[in-house]
Amino acid sequence: MSADELGNKLTDKQAKNKEDNAGYPWFRTPEWIRELCIFFKTLSKLEIEAMASKGLKFLADKYIPEKINIGDWID
């Protein structure tokens, strides 16, 4: 599902904030650099923000536990 389909396109202000945040040292790992490249190419919200539109209960009860169980996160 695309960012447009989820309604997750960023506002100009959000894009600027994300650009500023990309300068933090913890975003300099290869995994984060790859994710940020995807983000800047699509200008869509990052995964957890996109999934939050489905509700916090969904995130807490289903999405995050599944990610933890399969070890799918960026260090």
TORPA-4810 file (N, C-alpha, C, O; in nm, 3 decimals):
<nodes>
NODE_1_0.085_-0.117_0.000_0.000_0.000_0.000_0.090_0.123_0.000_0.185_0.130_0.077_M
NODE_2_0.060_0.220_-0.084_0.145_0.338_-0.097_0.113_0.441_0.010_0.010_0.433_0.078_S
NODE_3_0.202_0.538_0.025_0.181_0.646_0.120_0.056_0.725_0.084_-0.019_0.768_0.172_A
NODE_4_0.033_0.744_-0.046_-0.088_0.815_-0.088_-0.213_0.740_-0.047_-0.309_0.801_-0.001_D
NODE_5_-0.212_0.608_-0.063_-0.328_0.527_-0.027_-0.354_0.531_0.123_-0.469_0.526_0.166_E
NODE_6_-0.248_0.541_0.202_-0.264_0.548_0.347_-0.288_0.691_0.394_-0.317_0.714_0.512_L
NODE_7_-0.276_0.788_0.303_-0.291_0.927_0.342_-0.173_0.976_0.422_-0.190_1.052_0.517_G
NODE_8_-0.054_0.933_0.386_0.064_0.962_0.467_0.164_1.054_0.401_0.282_1.053_0.438_N
NODE_9_0.122_1.132_0.305_0.213_1.228_0.247_0.243_1.337_0.350_0.155_1.376_0.426_K
NODE_10_0.366_1.384_0.351_0.408_1.483_0.449_0.371_1.624_0.407_0.362_1.655_0.288_L
NODE_11_0.350_1.709_0.507_0.339_1.851_0.482_0.481_1.904_0.463_0.578_1.836_0.496_T
NODE_12_0.494_2.025_0.410_0.627_2.084_0.392_0.699_2.098_0.526_0.820_2.075_0.535_D
NODE_13_0.625_2.136_0.630_0.686_2.152_0.763_0.736_2.018_0.816_0.846_2.011_0.872_K
NODE_14_0.659_1.912_0.798_0.702_1.780_0.844_0.826_1.735_0.769_0.918_1.679_0.829_Q
NODE_15_0.831_1.759_0.639_0.947_1.721_0.559_1.071_1.795_0.607_1.179_1.736_0.616_A
NODE_16_1.058_1.923_0.639_1.171_2.002_0.688_1.218_1.948_0.823_1.339_1.937_0.846_K
NODE_17_1.125_1.915_0.912_1.162_1.860_1.043_1.238_1.729_1.027_1.337_1.705_1.096_N
NODE_18_1.193_1.644_0.937_1.259_1.515_0.915_1.399_1.537_0.859_1.493_1.467_0.896_K
NODE_19_1.412_1.634_0.770_1.543_1.665_0.713_1.640_1.710_0.822_1.755_1.667_0.825_E
NODE_20_1.592_1.795_0.912_1.675_1.841_1.024_1.715_1.724_1.114_1.830_1.714_1.156_D
NODE_21_1.620_1.636_1.143_1.645_1.522_1.231_1.744_1.423_1.171_1.812_1.351_1.245_N
NODE_22_1.755_1.417_1.040_1.844_1.322_0.974_1.991_1.348_1.008_2.075_1.260_0.987_A
NODE_23_2.022_1.465_1.060_2.159_1.498_1.095_2.207_1.440_1.228_2.325_1.450_1.261_G
NODE_24_2.117_1.379_1.303_2.156_1.322_1.433_2.250_1.202_1.413_2.235_1.127_1.317_Y
NODE_25_2.346_1.184_1.505_2.444_1.076_1.491_2.383_0.936_1.481_2.434_0.852_1.408_P
NODE_26_2.274_0.910_1.553_2.217_0.775_1.551_2.153_0.739_1.418_2.117_0.623_1.397_W
NODE_27_2.137_0.836_1.329_2.084_0.807_1.196_2.195_0.780_1.095_2.168_0.773_0.975_F
NODE_28_2.318_0.763_1.141_2.432_0.745_1.050_2.470_0.600_1.028_2.572_0.574_0.964_R
NODE_29_2.393_0.506_1.078_2.421_0.364_1.051_2.373_0.331_0.910_2.283_0.397_0.859_T
NODE_30_2.430_0.229_0.847_2.387_0.193_0.711_2.237_0.165_0.700_2.174_0.200_0.600_P
NODE_31_2.180_0.102_0.804_2.038_0.070_0.800_1.953_0.197_0.799_1.857_0.208_0.722_E
NODE_32_1.989_0.292_0.886_1.913_0.417_0.891_1.935_0.499_0.765_1.841_0.562_0.716_W
NODE_33_2.055_0.499_0.712_2.081_0.574_0.589_1.994_0.521_0.476_1.939_0.598_0.398_I
NODE_34_1.982_0.388_0.467_1.895_0.328_0.364_1.750_0.373_0.384_1.684_0.412_0.288_R
NODE_35_1.702_0.367_0.507_1.563_0.407_0.535_1.541_0.555_0.504_1.439_0.591_0.447_E
NODE_36_1.637_0.639_0.541_1.622_0.782_0.515_1.625_0.812_0.366_1.556_0.903_0.320_L
NODE_37_1.705_0.738_0.290_1.705_0.756_0.144_1.568_0.726_0.086_1.519_0.798_-0.001_C
NODE_38_1.507_0.618_0.134_1.371_0.585_0.089_1.275_0.697_0.128_1.192_0.739_0.047_I
NODE_39_1.287_0.744_0.249_1.200_0.851_0.298_1.212_0.975_0.211_1.111_1.031_0.167_F
NODE_40_1.336_1.020_0.184_1.353_1.142_0.107_1.310_1.124_-0.038_1.269_1.220_-0.104_F
NODE_41_1.320_1.002_-0.088_1.275_0.976_-0.226_1.123_0.984_-0.236_1.069_1.038_-0.333_K
NODE_42_1.053_0.930_-0.137_0.906_0.924_-0.142_0.838_1.039_-0.068_0.722_1.068_-0.094_T
NODE_43_0.911_1.103_0.023_0.853_1.206_0.110_0.725_1.159_0.176_0.628_1.234_0.189_L
NODE_44_0.726_1.034_0.218_0.612_0.982_0.292_0.653_0.962_0.438_0.771_0.955_0.469_S
NODE_45_0.555_0.953_0.524_0.584_0.936_0.666_0.650_0.802_0.689_0.631_0.707_0.613_K
NODE_46_0.728_0.797_0.792_0.796_0.673_0.826_0.696_0.569_0.874_0.583_0.601_0.908_L
NODE_47_0.740_0.447_0.876_0.652_0.332_0.898_0.561_0.344_1.020_0.440_0.326_1.009_E
NODE_48_0.617_0.374_1.135_0.536_0.376_1.257_0.433_0.488_1.252_0.321_0.471_1.300_I
NODE_49_0.470_0.602_1.194_0.375_0.711_1.179_0.262_0.672_1.085_0.145_0.703_1.110_E
NODE_50_0.297_0.604_0.979_0.197_0.560_0.883_0.100_0.462_0.947_-0.021_0.470_0.924_A
NODE_51_0.152_0.369_1.025_0.066_0.269_1.087_-0.016_0.327_1.202_-0.119_0.270_1.238_M
NODE_52_0.026_0.438_1.259_-0.048_0.500_1.368_-0.187_0.544_1.324_-0.278_0.558_1.406_A
NODE_53_-0.204_0.566_1.193_-0.336_0.605_1.144_-0.438_0.493_1.166_-0.559_0.518_1.162_S
NODE_54_-0.392_0.373_1.189_-0.481_0.260_1.217_-0.521_0.255_1.364_-0.607_0.175_1.402_K
NODE_55_-0.460_0.339_1.447_-0.496_0.347_1.588_-0.388_0.293_1.678_-0.314_0.201_1.642_G
NODE_56_-0.379_0.350_1.797_-0.277_0.309_1.893_-0.300_0.167_1.943_-0.204_0.095_1.971_L
NODE_57_-0.424_0.125_1.955_-0.454_-0.012_1.998_-0.396_-0.112_1.897_-0.337_-0.212_1.937_K
NODE_58_-0.413_-0.084_1.768_-0.356_-0.170_1.664_-0.204_-0.176_1.679_-0.145_-0.284_1.674_F
NODE_59_-0.140_-0.059_1.699_0.006_-0.056_1.715_0.050_-0.136_1.837_0.142_-0.218_1.828_L
NODE_60_-0.015_-0.112_1.950_0.026_-0.176_2.075_-0.005_-0.325_2.081_0.074_-0.403_2.134_A
NODE_61_-0.119_-0.363_2.026_-0.163_-0.502_2.040_-0.117_-0.594_1.927_-0.103_-0.714_1.947_D
NODE_62_-0.096_-0.538_1.809_-0.067_-0.623_1.694_0.065_-0.589_1.625_0.156_-0.672_1.618_K
NODE_63_0.077_-0.467_1.574_0.188_-0.431_1.487_0.324_-0.440_1.557_0.414_-0.508_1.509_Y
NODE_64_0.340_-0.371_1.669_0.469_-0.369_1.738_0.506_-0.507_1.792_0.621_-0.549_1.775_I
NODE_65_0.413_-0.581_1.856_0.450_-0.716_1.900_0.494_-0.807_1.785_0.586_-0.887_1.801_P
NODE_66_0.429_-0.795_1.669_0.471_-0.876_1.553_0.612_-0.838_1.509_0.692_-0.926_1.477_E
NODE_67_0.642_-0.708_1.506_0.776_-0.663_1.467_0.881_-0.717_1.565_0.988_-0.762_1.523_K
NODE_68_0.851_-0.713_1.693_0.944_-0.763_1.794_0.962_-0.914_1.780_1.075_-0.963_1.786_I
NODE_69_0.854_-0.986_1.760_0.863_-1.132_1.748_0.949_-1.177_1.631_1.020_-1.277_1.641_N
NODE_70_0.944_-1.103_1.519_1.024_-1.144_1.403_1.158_-1.071_1.395_1.238_-1.097_1.305_I
NODE_71_1.184_-0.980_1.491_1.313_-0.909_1.494_1.328_-0.809_1.382_1.439_-0.788_1.333_G
NODE_72_1.219_-0.747_1.341_1.221_-0.654_1.228_1.225_-0.510_1.277_1.122_-0.443_1.286_D
NODE_73_1.346_-0.462_1.309_1.364_-0.323_1.348_1.504_-0.280_1.310_1.589_-0.362_1.276_W
NODE_74_1.527_-0.149_1.318_1.658_-0.094_1.286_1.729_-0.064_1.416_1.674_0.002_1.504_I
NODE_75_1.854_-0.112_1.429_1.934_-0.083_1.549_1.994_0.054_1.539_2.065_0.097_1.630_D
</nodes>
